[in-house]
Amino acid sequence: MKKLKAAIQYECITSLKYICVYYLALSAVLACYFTISHLLKFKWNICLEMNAMIFVGIIGILHLQEDFRMLLQNGFTRTCIFLAAIVHFTFIAGMLSMVDTAAGIVLRRLLPDSYDTIFGSLYGYHHQIVSGWLWLFLVYLLISSLGFFFALAFGRMQKKFSVFAGTILVALFVVCIPSLFTAASAPWEDLRHSILIFAVRCFGFMADDTVRLANPIFIMFLCIGILSAGSYLFIRRVELNRTA
């Protein structure tokens, strides 16, 4: 228990450092944005959440390389390291989602024509603040968990096979999926319609034009649980020299 507490404290302190660096960099970018917009007399739409999504994805991918070797060499078990990583992702997702939700409320009031939140763009701005925060928190946690899972999965593979698997995944998203939605034959039309209906329901948009936020929240919880279970199975077998 002491080891787990120490690992969690280390991860939370590290998280605060990452968050401070991220928002300092983001503040500098926003300062440049507002300066250029003022000088050139035009407006761009900005969205803080997209930057945070990229940030938490990078955190998830690089987490294993940054902490695993050091913690393992200092006597921490793999289960302890995994639990600390989950706390790490949860802490960062919670902090970023709170800041971005608050910033979204303020920026929407100050810049109603230049700022849109992802949650508001999808579901409207009439929902409770807690619903928007929970949705954004789960999105951040899902992305970081996904990055962590793929980092572990590819780390377990041979280098040639990992390159092959990565190429297949890219081809699937770049070629196969767009081809499915551009095919004109009747069987593909039925399949495409079924996939779209399923995706819309997953996002919470129902046939009677109502929005059920419980759908995306449940699905994200489920996906996070599956990714976490898969990551735990991988981290129990990951080799130390692959994380160097």
N, C-alpha and C positions, 0 to 999 in steps of 0.2 A: 504493500500500500504506500509506503514511503517513497519507493521508486516511482510509482505511478504519479504521486503528488508532485514529485520533483520534475518529472517529465512534463506534466501539464503546466506547471509554473514556467518552465523553460519555453514551452510552446506559446503560452500567452504573452510572455515578455517579448519573444521573437515576433509574434503577431503585431503587437503594438508598434514595434520598429518598422515593420513592413507597411502598416497602415499610415504611419506618419510620413514615411518617404513617399508613399503613393499620393497622399493628399497634398503634400508640398509640390510634387511634380504636376499634379492636376491643377493646383492653384496657379502655377506659373503658366500653364497652357491656357487656362481660362483668362488670365490677365492679358496674354497676347491676343486671344480671340476678341475680347471686348475692345482692346486698343485698335486692332485692325478694322473691326466693324465700325467703330466710331470714325476712324480716319477715312475709310472708303465709303461710308454712308450706305451700307447695306447690311442685311441680317442673314445669319445662318441659323438653322435649327440645331440645337445641341441636346445631347442626352447623356447624362453622367453614367447611367446604368450600363451602357455598352462598354465604357472604359473599365468599369468594375468587373464586368463579365470576363473580359480579356485578362484582367489582373488575377482574379481568383482561379482562372484556368491555368495560368502560368504557375501560380502557387501550388496547385495540385500536381502539376507535372514535375516540378522541380523539388517538391518536398522530400522525396525519397533520397535524392542525391545530396541534399543539404544536411539532413539530420540523421538518417538511418545509420550510417557508418559510425558517427561520433557517439550516438546513444548506445549502439550495440557494443562498442569497444569499452564503454564505461559501465557495463554490467546490466543494462536494461534488457528485459526480455522482449521478444517480438510482439507478444500480446500487449505489453505495456506501451511499446512504440506505436502500435496500431491505434490503441485507445487515445493516446496523446495526439496522434495525427487527426483523429476524428474531432477531438476537442479543439484542435488548432483550426480546422476548417470551419467548425461551428462558430467559434469565437470571431474569426475574420468575417464570415458571412453575416453574423449578427451585427457587428459594428458597422460594416459597410452598408448594410440594408437600412439601419437606423439613420445613419448620416445622409444617405442618398434619399431616403424618404422625407426627412426634414428639409433637405436642400431642394427637393422637388416641390414641396409645398411653398417654400419661400420664392423660388424662381418662377413658379407658375403665377404668383401674385405680381412679381416685379416685371417679368417678361412673358406675358401671356401669349404673345405671338411668336416667341423664339424658343420656348422650352416646352417639351412634352415628355412625360414619363412613359416608360414602356407599358406599365400596368394601366395607366390612364388611357393610353392610345388604344389598348385592346378592350378594356372593360368600361371605360368612361371614368369620370372624376366624381361620381356620386357615391362611391363605396366608402366604407369606413377606413380611416387611416390604418387601423390595425390589420385589416384584410390586405391592403396594399403592401404593408411591411412584411407580413407573413409570406405572401406570395413571392416577394423579392428576395427575402431571406432564403426560401427554399430553392429559388432559381440559382442563387450564388452557391449554396451548399451543393446542389446537384452538379453544377459545372466543375467545382473543385473536386468533388468525389469522382466525377467522370475522368478528369485529368489524372488523378491519383491512380485510378483503376487501370487506365491505359498505360501509364508509366510502369506500373508493376507487371502488367501483362506482357508488354514488349520487352521488359527487362528479363523475363523468364525465357524468352525465345532466343534461338540462335540469331546472330546478326543478319544472315542472309534471309532467314525465314521472317524476321521482323520487318525487313524491307519489303518482302513479298506481300506480307499481310497488310502493311501500310498502303502499298500500291493498290491492293484489292479494295480496301476501304475507300480510298480516294476515288477510284474508278466507280465504285458503287454510288457514291453521292454525286459525282460529276457527270457520269454517263448514264448509268442504269436508271436511277430515279427520275431524272428529266425525261428520259426516253419513255418511261411508263406514262408520264403525264402528257406526252405529245402524241402517243400512238392513237390511231383513229379507228381501229377495229372494234367491233361490238364487245368481245370478251374483255378487252382492255378498258373499254368505257365503263363496264360494270365494276371491274376491279378498282379502277380509279375513283369511281363514285363512292364505293364502299370505304376506301381508304380515307377519302376526304371527309365523309360523314363521321368516321371513327375519330379522326384528328380533331374535327370541330367539337365533338362531344368531349374529348379529352381536355380541350381548352375551356370547357364549361358552357359552350353555347348550345342551347337546347332547341328542339324543333318548334317550340311555342314562343320563340324569341326571348326567352328568359336566360339569365346567366346564373349558372350554378358553380360558384367558386370552389365548392367542396370537391368537384371533379379534378381540376388540376392540382389542388393541394394534396389530395389522396394519392394521385398518380406520382407526383414528385416524391412524396414520402416513400412510396413503394419502390421507386427507382433508386432512391438513395440507399434504402435498405439492401436491395439486391447488389448494388455496386459495392457497398461496404462489406457485405458477406464475401463477395468475390475478391475484394482487395485483401481481406484477412486470410483467405486461403492462399493467395499469392505470396503475401509477406511472410508467411510461415516457411516458405521454401525458397525465397529469394537468396541468391548468393551474395556474399559480402563484396567480392571483387567486382560484381556488376554494378555496384553503387558507388564505386570509387571515382 
